[in-house]
Amino acid sequence: MARIVLIGEAMLELARKGGDWRLAYGGDTLNTAIHLARAGHDVAYLTAIGSDALSGELKASWASEGLDTSLVLEHPSRSTGLYAISTDPAGERSFSYWRDTSAAREMFALPGAEAALQVAEQADLIAFSLITLAILPPQARVTLLDLCQRVRRRGGKVAFDGNYRPRLWPSAAEACTARDAAIACADIGLPTLEDEALLCPGVTADSVAAHWEALGCGETVVKLGPQGARLPDGTILAPPQVLEPVDTSGAGDAFNGGYLAARMNGEDIAAAAMAGHRLAGWCVMRPGAIPAQD
């Protein structure tokens, strides 16, 4: 069983169900962390939340999913971020965010952060995303990338998802700079072609893979949505079946969870990608970023 640490921002989620709103939780790295824990791995989540009652309920919910919450820090004055999600008849989602003053933005400045980083350094795998970098101030980004290098020096691996959200960045150029710095610290890359095209219009799956690999990320799997995924050898691996999604909000995160769980179990890249497709397919046929287990 691998020891895995995910690093990022988790938020309260408001999802519309009929005429009502349902309160849950989500966030790209949290979604992946829960999928990995459900797969049986030893998974910790490194983040910061508020010290209010709702934040405490979040932490308890994550623990009930099997997550190690010992690296979840509490901010004395900031609260947990919030987002609202709506889906159209095709299952495509739209979001509204309230996260500018979220606790996670200051996670590395809190008491206990240094101890949490020392624990994370011992992991077999750490994983984070471009959203993680987006919410952190510049010096905290350096702290995170330094952690990646320490993990790699002691034989662990680093996975990075280039999850680009334009509204979180002052410019695409700044996002590209941060993305490339993270790629150079990663062993496993999980970009999505749609996000990469927002950053660099005109790219293809092949050119994305070439860019990531040139920066040192040798195991780059480019997610192509319903078309499947481009594997490092150039093969396009299609999902096992065509689906009519109910909710696509957690699809990429679920793919990451399935893929990384399989890789940490020793499965080869193609088998891991198919595991990612299966988990993503299961996820999009159910409402919510982290559907309840059947």
MILUM-542849 format. One record per residue (C-alpha): residue number from 1; residue in one letter; x, y, z negated. Coordinates in steps of 0.1 Angstrom, whole numbers, plus 5000, padded with zeros to 4 digits. Layout:
REM residues N
<marlum pos="NUM" code="A" c1="X" c2="Y" c3="Z"/>
...
This chain:
REM residues 294
<marlum pos="1" code="M" c1="5000" c2="5000" c3="5000"/>
<marlum pos="2" code="A" c1="5015" c2="5033" c3="5011"/>
<marlum pos="3" code="R" c1="5017" c2="5064" c3="4989"/>
<marlum pos="4" code="I" c1="5003" c2="5093" c3="5009"/>
<marlum pos="5" code="V" c1="4999" c2="5130" c3="5001"/>
<marlum pos="6" code="L" c1="4976" c2="5153" c3="5021"/>
<marlum pos="7" code="I" c1="4981" c2="5190" c3="5017"/>
<marlum pos="8" code="G" c1="4956" c2="5217" c3="5026"/>
<marlum pos="9" code="E" c1="4924" c2="5235" c3="5018"/>
<marlum pos="10" code="A" c1="4891" c2="5219" c3="5008"/>
<marlum pos="11" code="M" c1="4858" c2="5238" c3="5007"/>
<marlum pos="12" code="L" c1="4823" c2="5236" c3="4997"/>
<marlum pos="13" code="E" c1="4801" c2="5227" c3="5027"/>
<marlum pos="14" code="L" c1="4766" c2="5239" c3="5034"/>
<marlum pos="15" code="A" c1="4750" c2="5218" c3="5061"/>
<marlum pos="16" code="R" c1="4715" c2="5224" c3="5075"/>
<marlum pos="17" code="K" c1="4691" c2="5194" c3="5072"/>
<marlum pos="18" code="G" c1="4658" c2="5203" c3="5087"/>
<marlum pos="19" code="G" c1="4647" c2="5235" c3="5071"/>
<marlum pos="20" code="D" c1="4670" c2="5231" c3="5041"/>
<marlum pos="21" code="W" c1="4707" c2="5234" c3="5033"/>
<marlum pos="22" code="R" c1="4726" c2="5205" c3="5017"/>
<marlum pos="23" code="L" c1="4757" c2="5212" c3="4995"/>
<marlum pos="24" code="A" c1="4787" c2="5189" c3="5001"/>
<marlum pos="25" code="Y" c1="4824" c2="5194" c3="5007"/>
<marlum pos="26" code="G" c1="4849" c2="5192" c3="5036"/>
<marlum pos="27" code="G" c1="4881" c2="5205" c3="5051"/>
<marlum pos="28" code="D" c1="4903" c2="5189" c3="5077"/>
<marlum pos="29" code="T" c1="4930" c2="5174" c3="5055"/>
<marlum pos="30" code="L" c1="4905" c2="5165" c3="5028"/>
<marlum pos="31" code="N" c1="4884" c2="5146" c3="5053"/>
<marlum pos="32" code="T" c1="4915" c2="5126" c3="5064"/>
<marlum pos="33" code="A" c1="4926" c2="5120" c3="5029"/>
<marlum pos="34" code="I" c1="4892" c2="5105" c3="5020"/>
<marlum pos="35" code="H" c1="4893" c2="5082" c3="5050"/>
<marlum pos="36" code="L" c1="4928" c2="5070" c3="5041"/>
<marlum pos="37" code="A" c1="4917" c2="5064" c3="5005"/>
<marlum pos="38" code="R" c1="4886" c2="5044" c3="5017"/>
<marlum pos="39" code="A" c1="4911" c2="5023" c3="5038"/>
<marlum pos="40" code="G" c1="4928" c2="5013" c3="5006"/>
<marlum pos="41" code="H" c1="4959" c2="5035" c3="5005"/>
<marlum pos="42" code="D" c1="4972" c2="5053" c3="4975"/>
<marlum pos="43" code="V" c1="4963" c2="5089" c3="4984"/>
<marlum pos="44" code="A" c1="4967" c2="5121" c3="4966"/>
<marlum pos="45" code="Y" c1="4954" c2="5155" c3="4976"/>
<marlum pos="46" code="L" c1="4975" c2="5186" c3="4970"/>
<marlum pos="47" code="T" c1="4955" c2="5218" c3="4969"/>
<marlum pos="48" code="A" c1="4940" c2="5245" c3="4946"/>
<marlum pos="49" code="I" c1="4904" c2="5250" c3="4936"/>
<marlum pos="50" code="G" c1="4886" c2="5273" c3="4913"/>
<marlum pos="51" code="S" c1="4881" c2="5268" c3="4876"/>
<marlum pos="52" code="D" c1="4843" c2="5270" c3="4878"/>
<marlum pos="53" code="A" c1="4818" c2="5242" c3="4874"/>
<marlum pos="54" code="L" c1="4812" c2="5237" c3="4911"/>
<marlum pos="55" code="S" c1="4849" c2="5232" c3="4917"/>
<marlum pos="56" code="G" c1="4850" c2="5207" c3="4888"/>
<marlum pos="57" code="E" c1="4822" c2="5188" c3="4905"/>
<marlum pos="58" code="L" c1="4842" c2="5187" c3="4937"/>
<marlum pos="59" code="K" c1="4872" c2="5173" c3="4920"/>
<marlum pos="60" code="A" c1="4851" c2="5146" c3="4903"/>
<marlum pos="61" code="S" c1="4836" c2="5137" c3="4937"/>
<marlum pos="62" code="W" c1="4870" c2="5133" c3="4953"/>
<marlum pos="63" code="A" c1="4881" c2="5111" c3="4924"/>
<marlum pos="64" code="S" c1="4850" c2="5089" c3="4929"/>
<marlum pos="65" code="E" c1="4862" c2="5084" c3="4965"/>
<marlum pos="66" code="G" c1="4895" c2="5070" c3="4952"/>
<marlum pos="67" code="L" c1="4916" c2="5101" c3="4956"/>
<marlum pos="68" code="D" c1="4943" c2="5108" c3="4931"/>
<marlum pos="69" code="T" c1="4934" c2="5143" c3="4920"/>
<marlum pos="70" code="S" c1="4964" c2="5149" c3="4897"/>
<marlum pos="71" code="L" c1="4979" c2="5173" c3="4923"/>
<marlum pos="72" code="V" c1="4947" c2="5194" c3="4925"/>
<marlum pos="73" code="L" c1="4956" c2="5227" c3="4908"/>
<marlum pos="74" code="E" c1="4931" c2="5251" c3="4893"/>
<marlum pos="75" code="H" c1="4932" c2="5288" c3="4900"/>
<marlum pos="76" code="P" c1="4922" c2="5310" c3="4870"/>
<marlum pos="77" code="S" c1="4904" c2="5337" c3="4890"/>
<marlum pos="78" code="R" c1="4899" c2="5326" c3="4926"/>
<marlum pos="79" code="S" c1="4871" c2="5302" c3="4937"/>
<marlum pos="80" code="T" c1="4869" c2="5274" c3="4962"/>
<marlum pos="81" code="G" c1="4862" c2="5284" c3="4998"/>
<marlum pos="82" code="L" c1="4828" c2="5279" c3="5014"/>
<marlum pos="83" code="Y" c1="4816" c2="5272" c3="5049"/>
<marlum pos="84" code="A" c1="4782" c2="5266" c3="5065"/>
<marlum pos="85" code="I" c1="4778" c2="5242" c3="5094"/>
<marlum pos="86" code="S" c1="4751" c2="5239" c3="5120"/>
<marlum pos="87" code="T" c1="4748" c2="5214" c3="5149"/>
<marlum pos="88" code="D" c1="4731" c2="5217" c3="5182"/>
<marlum pos="89" code="P" c1="4710" c2="5189" c3="5198"/>
<marlum pos="90" code="A" c1="4742" c2="5175" c3="5214"/>
<marlum pos="91" code="G" c1="4759" c2="5172" c3="5180"/>
<marlum pos="92" code="E" c1="4783" c2="5201" c3="5186"/>
<marlum pos="93" code="R" c1="4789" c2="5222" c3="5156"/>
<marlum pos="94" code="S" c1="4793" c2="5258" c3="5147"/>
<marlum pos="95" code="F" c1="4807" c2="5272" c3="5115"/>
<marlum pos="96" code="S" c1="4805" c2="5303" c3="5092"/>
<marlum pos="97" code="Y" c1="4833" c2="5307" c3="5067"/>
<marlum pos="98" code="W" c1="4838" c2="5325" c3="5033"/>
<marlum pos="99" code="R" c1="4874" c2="5316" c3="5025"/>
<marlum pos="100" code="D" c1="4895" c2="5348" c3="5025"/>
<marlum pos="101" code="T" c1="4900" c2="5347" c3="4988"/>
<marlum pos="102" code="S" c1="4900" c2="5309" c3="4983"/>
<marlum pos="103" code="A" c1="4921" c2="5294" c3="4956"/>
<marlum pos="104" code="A" c1="4940" c2="5272" c3="4980"/>
<marlum pos="105" code="R" c1="4957" c2="5302" c3="4996"/>
<marlum pos="106" code="E" c1="4978" c2="5306" c3="4964"/>
<marlum pos="107" code="M" c1="4984" c2="5269" c3="4956"/>
<marlum pos="108" code="F" c1="5022" c2="5271" c3="4956"/>
<marlum pos="109" code="A" c1="5022" c2="5302" c3="4933"/>
<marlum pos="110" code="L" c1="5002" c2="5285" c3="4905"/>
<marlum pos="111" code="P" c1="5016" c2="5269" c3="4873"/>
<marlum pos="112" code="G" c1="5022" c2="5233" c3="4881"/>
<marlum pos="113" code="A" c1="5030" c2="5238" c3="4918"/>
<marlum pos="114" code="E" c1="5067" c2="5229" c3="4914"/>
<marlum pos="115" code="A" c1="5058" c2="5197" c3="4896"/>
<marlum pos="116" code="A" c1="5032" c2="5188" c3="4922"/>
<marlum pos="117" code="L" c1="5058" c2="5194" c3="4950"/>
<marlum pos="118" code="Q" c1="5083" c2="5171" c3="4932"/>
<marlum pos="119" code="V" c1="5056" c2="5144" c3="4931"/>
<marlum pos="120" code="A" c1="5047" c2="5149" c3="4968"/>
<marlum pos="121" code="E" c1="5084" c2="5146" c3="4977"/>
<marlum pos="122" code="Q" c1="5083" c2="5109" c3="4967"/>
<marlum pos="123" code="A" c1="5055" c2="5100" c3="4991"/>
<marlum pos="124" code="D" c1="5059" c2="5075" c3="5020"/>
<marlum pos="125" code="L" c1="5038" c2="5099" c3="5041"/>
<marlum pos="126" code="I" c1="5028" c2="5135" c3="5037"/>
<marlum pos="127" code="A" c1="5003" c2="5151" c3="5062"/>
<marlum pos="128" code="F" c1="4991" c2="5186" c3="5068"/>
<marlum pos="129" code="S" c1="4976" c2="5207" c3="5096"/>
<marlum pos="130" code="L" c1="4979" c2="5241" c3="5113"/>
<marlum pos="131" code="I" c1="4950" c2="5252" c3="5091"/>
<marlum pos="132" code="T" c1="4971" c2="5244" c3="5061"/>
<marlum pos="133" code="L" c1="4997" c2="5268" c3="5074"/>
<marlum pos="134" code="A" c1="4971" c2="5294" c3="5084"/>
<marlum pos="135" code="I" c1="4958" c2="5298" c3="5049"/>
<marlum pos="136" code="L" c1="4992" c2="5301" c3="5033"/>
<marlum pos="137" code="P" c1="5013" c2="5333" c3="5030"/>
<marlum pos="138" code="P" c1="5046" c2="5332" c3="5049"/>
<marlum pos="139" code="Q" c1="5069" c2="5322" c3="5019"/>
<marlum pos="140" code="A" c1="5045" c2="5294" c3="5011"/>
<marlum pos="141" code="R" c1="5047" c2="5281" c3="5046"/>
<marlum pos="142" code="V" c1="5085" c2="5279" c3="5042"/>
<marlum pos="143" code="T" c1="5080" c2="5260" c3="5009"/>
<marlum pos="144" code="L" c1="5058" c2="5235" c3="5027"/>
<marlum pos="145" code="L" c1="5082" c2="5229" c3="5056"/>
<marlum pos="146" code="D" c1="5111" c2="5226" c3="5031"/>
<marlum pos="147" code="L" c1="5091" c2="5198" c3="5014"/>
<marlum pos="148" code="C" c1="5087" c2="5181" c3="5048"/>
<marlum pos="149" code="Q" c1="5124" c2="5180" c3="5053"/>
<marlum pos="150" code="R" c1="5131" c2="5167" c3="5018"/>
<marlum pos="151" code="V" c1="5105" c2="5139" c3="5024"/>
<marlum pos="152" code="R" c1="5122" c2="5129" c3="5057"/>
<marlum pos="153" code="R" c1="5157" c2="5130" c3="5041"/>
<marlum pos="154" code="R" c1="5146" c2="5104" c3="5016"/>
<marlum pos="155" code="G" c1="5131" c2="5082" c3="5042"/>
<marlum pos="156" code="G" c1="5094" c2="5092" c3="5041"/>
<marlum pos="157" code="K" c1="5074" c2="5104" c3="5071"/>
<marlum pos="158" code="V" c1="5055" c2="5136" c3="5080"/>
<marlum pos="159" code="A" c1="5023" c2="5138" c3="5100"/>
<marlum pos="160" code="F" c1="5011" c2="5171" c3="5115"/>
<marlum pos="161" code="D" c1="4978" c2="5180" c3="5131"/>
<marlum pos="162" code="G" c1="4978" c2="5211" c3="5153"/>
<marlum pos="163" code="N" c1="4943" c2="5221" c3="5142"/>
<marlum pos="164" code="Y" c1="4940" c2="5256" c3="5156"/>
<marlum pos="165" code="R" c1="4913" c2="5280" c3="5144"/>
<marlum pos="166" code="P" c1="4918" c2="5315" c3="5161"/>
<marlum pos="167" code="R" c1="4900" c2="5334" c3="5134"/>
<marlum pos="168" code="L" c1="4926" c2="5323" c3="5108"/>
<marlum pos="169" code="W" c1="4955" c2="5339" c3="5127"/>
<marlum pos="170" code="P" c1="4964" c2="5375" c3="5136"/>
<marlum pos="171" code="S" c1="4975" c2="5363" c3="5170"/>
<marlum pos="172" code="A" c1="4980" c2="5332" c3="5191"/>
<marlum pos="173" code="A" c1="5017" c2="5340" c3="5192"/>
<marlum pos="174" code="E" c1="5020" c2="5338" c3="5154"/>
<marlum pos="175" code="A" c1="5001" c2="5305" c3="5154"/>
<marlum pos="176" code="C" c1="5024" c2="5291" c3="5181"/>
<marlum pos="177" code="T" c1="5054" c2="5300" c3="5161"/>
<marlum pos="178" code="A" c1="5041" c2="5283" c3="5129"/>
<marlum pos="179" code="R" c1="5029" c2="5253" c3="5149"/>
<marlum pos="180" code="D" c1="5063" c2="5248" c3="5165"/>
<marlum pos="181" code="A" c1="5081" c2="5251" c3="5132"/>
<marlum pos="182" code="A" c1="5058" c2="5224" c3="5118"/>
<marlum pos="183" code="I" c1="5063" c2="5201" c3="5149"/>
<marlum pos="184" code="A" c1="5100" c2="5203" c3="5143"/>
<marlum pos="185" code="C" c1="5095" c2="5188" c3="5108"/>
<marlum pos="186" code="A" c1="5071" c2="5161" c3="5119"/>
<marlum pos="187" code="D" c1="5075" c2="5124" c3="5128"/>
<marlum pos="188" code="I" c1="5039" c2="5119" c3="5138"/>
<marlum pos="189" code="G" c1="5020" c2="5145" c3="5158"/>
<marlum pos="190" code="L" c1="4982" c2="5146" c3="5162"/>
<marlum pos="191" code="P" c1="4974" c2="5176" c3="5185"/>
<marlum pos="192" code="T" c1="4940" c2="5180" c3="5202"/>
<marlum pos="193" code="L" c1="4941" c2="5191" c3="5238"/>
<marlum pos="194" code="E" c1="4912" c2="5216" c3="5233"/>
<marlum pos="195" code="D" c1="4931" c2="5234" c3="5206"/>
<marlum pos="196" code="E" c1="4964" c2="5234" c3="5225"/>
<marlum pos="197" code="A" c1="4946" c2="5249" c3="5255"/>
<marlum pos="198" code="L" c1="4934" c2="5278" c3="5233"/>
<marlum pos="199" code="L" c1="4969" c2="5285" c3="5223"/>
<marlum pos="200" code="C" c1="4985" c2="5279" c3="5258"/>
<marlum pos="201" code="P" c1="4959" c2="5281" c3="5286"/>
<marlum pos="202" code="G" c1="4965" c2="5256" c3="5314"/>
<marlum pos="203" code="V" c1="4983" c2="5229" c3="5294"/>
<marlum pos="204" code="T" c1="4976" c2="5192" c3="5301"/>
<marlum pos="205" code="A" c1="4978" c2="5162" c3="5278"/>
<marlum pos="206" code="D" c1="5012" c2="5154" c3="5294"/>
<marlum pos="207" code="S" c1="5026" c2="5189" c3="5290"/>
<marlum pos="208" code="V" c1="5014" c2="5190" c3="5253"/>
<marlum pos="209" code="A" c1="5031" c2="5157" c3="5246"/>
<marlum pos="210" code="A" c1="5063" c2="5169" c3="5263"/>
<marlum pos="211" code="H" c1="5064" c2="5201" c3="5243"/>
<marlum pos="212" code="W" c1="5058" c2="5183" c3="5209"/>
<marlum pos="213" code="E" c1="5084" c2="5156" c3="5218"/>
<marlum pos="214" code="A" c1="5110" c2="5181" c3="5229"/>
<marlum pos="215" code="L" c1="5107" c2="5198" c3="5194"/>
<marlum pos="216" code="G" c1="5115" c2="5164" c3="5178"/>
<marlum pos="217" code="C" c1="5081" c2="5148" c3="5171"/>
<marlum pos="218" code="G" c1="5086" c2="5115" c3="5188"/>
<marlum pos="219" code="E" c1="5052" c2="5099" c3="5180"/>
<marlum pos="220" code="T" c1="5028" c2="5123" c3="5195"/>
<marlum pos="221" code="V" c1="4992" c2="5112" c3="5202"/>
<marlum pos="222" code="V" c1="4971" c2="5138" c3="5220"/>
<marlum pos="223" code="K" c1="4934" c2="5137" c3="5212"/>
<marlum pos="224" code="L" c1="4912" c2="5142" c3="5242"/>
<marlum pos="225" code="G" c1="4877" c2="5141" c3="5226"/>
<marlum pos="226" code="P" c1="4853" c2="5117" c3="5243"/>
<marlum pos="227" code="Q" c1="4880" c2="5108" c3="5269"/>
<marlum pos="228" code="G" c1="4901" c2="5091" c3="5243"/>
<marlum pos="229" code="A" c1="4938" c2="5098" c3="5234"/>
<marlum pos="230" code="R" c1="4971" c2="5100" c3="5253"/>
<marlum pos="231" code="L" c1="4996" c2="5077" c3="5237"/>
<marlum pos="232" code="P" c1="5034" c2="5084" c3="5236"/>
<marlum pos="233" code="D" c1="5040" c2="5062" c3="5266"/>
<marlum pos="234" code="G" c1="5016" c2="5082" c3="5287"/>
<marlum pos="235" code="T" c1="4987" c2="5057" c3="5285"/>
<marlum pos="236" code="I" c1="4952" c2="5071" c3="5281"/>
<marlum pos="237" code="L" c1="4934" c2="5049" c3="5256"/>
<marlum pos="238" code="A" c1="4896" c2="5054" c3="5259"/>
<marlum pos="239" code="P" c1="4872" c2="5049" c3="5230"/>
<marlum pos="240" code="P" c1="4856" c2="5014" c3="5228"/>
<marlum pos="241" code="Q" c1="4821" c2="5028" c3="5238"/>
<marlum pos="242" code="V" c1="4804" c2="5059" c3="5250"/>
<marlum pos="243" code="L" c1="4783" c2="5076" c3="5222"/>
<marlum pos="244" code="E" c1="4757" c2="5103" c3="5219"/>
<marlum pos="245" code="P" c1="4770" c2="5121" c3="5188"/>
<marlum pos="246" code="V" c1="4748" c2="5132" c3="5159"/>
<marlum pos="247" code="D" c1="4775" c2="5154" c3="5144"/>
<marlum pos="248" code="T" c1="4811" c2="5159" c3="5157"/>
<marlum pos="249" code="S" c1="4823" c2="5180" c3="5128"/>
<marlum pos="250" code="G" c1="4847" c2="5154" c3="5114"/>
<marlum pos="251" code="A" c1="4857" c2="5135" c3="5145"/>
<marlum pos="252" code="G" c1="4893" c2="5145" c3="5148"/>
<marlum pos="253" code="D" c1="4899" c2="5142" c3="5111"/>
<marlum pos="254" code="A" c1="4885" c2="5107" c3="5111"/>
<marlum pos="255" code="F" c1="4907" c2="5097" c3="5141"/>
<marlum pos="256" code="N" c1="4937" c2="5109" c3="5120"/>
<marlum pos="257" code="G" c1="4926" c2="5088" c3="5091"/>
<marlum pos="258" code="G" c1="4921" c2="5057" c3="5111"/>
<marlum pos="259" code="Y" c1="4953" c2="5062" c3="5130"/>
<marlum pos="260" code="L" c1="4975" c2="5069" c3="5100"/>
<marlum pos="261" code="A" c1="4959" c2="5041" c3="5079"/>
<marlum pos="262" code="A" c1="4967" c2="5016" c3="5106"/>
<marlum pos="263" code="R" c1="5002" c2="5029" c3="5112"/>
<marlum pos="264" code="M" c1="5010" c2="5028" c3="5074"/>
<marlum pos="265" code="N" c1="4998" c2="4992" c3="5075"/>
<marlum pos="266" code="G" c1="5024" c2="4984" c3="5101"/>
<marlum pos="267" code="E" c1="5001" c2="4983" c3="5132"/>
<marlum pos="268" code="D" c1="5015" c2="4994" c3="5166"/>
<marlum pos="269" code="I" c1="5005" c2="5028" c3="5181"/>
<marlum pos="270" code="A" c1="4979" c2="5014" c3="5205"/>
<marlum pos="271" code="A" c1="4962" c2="4994" c3="5178"/>
<marlum pos="272" code="A" c1="4963" c2="5024" c3="5154"/>
<marlum pos="273" code="A" c1="4948" c2="5047" c3="5181"/>
<marlum pos="274" code="M" c1="4919" c2="5022" c3="5186"/>
<marlum pos="275" code="A" c1="4914" c2="5022" c3="5149"/>
<marlum pos="276" code="G" c1="4912" c2="5060" c3="5150"/>
<marlum pos="277" code="H" c1="4887" c2="5058" c3="5178"/>
<marlum pos="278" code="R" c1="4865" c2="5034" c3="5159"/>
<marlum pos="279" code="L" c1="4865" c2="5055" c3="5128"/>
<marlum pos="280" code="A" c1="4858" c2="5087" c3="5147"/>
<marlum pos="281" code="G" c1="4829" c2="5069" c3="5165"/>
<marlum pos="282" code="W" c1="4815" c2="5058" c3="5132"/>
<marlum pos="283" code="C" c1="4818" c2="5094" c3="5119"/>
<marlum pos="284" code="V" c1="4801" c2="5112" c3="5148"/>
<marlum pos="285" code="M" c1="4770" c2="5090" c3="5146"/>
<marlum pos="286" code="R" c1="4763" c2="5102" c3="5111"/>
<marlum pos="287" code="P" c1="4757" c2="5138" c3="5097"/>
<marlum pos="288" code="G" c1="4784" c2="5156" c3="5078"/>
<marlum pos="289" code="A" c1="4822" c2="5159" c3="5079"/>
<marlum pos="290" code="I" c1="4826" c2="5129" c3="5056"/>
<marlum pos="291" code="P" c1="4796" c2="5106" c3="5059"/>
<marlum pos="292" code="A" c1="4787" c2="5084" c3="5030"/>
<marlum pos="293" code="Q" c1="4799" c2="5048" c3="5035"/>
<marlum pos="294" code="D" c1="4773" c2="5024" c3="5048"/>
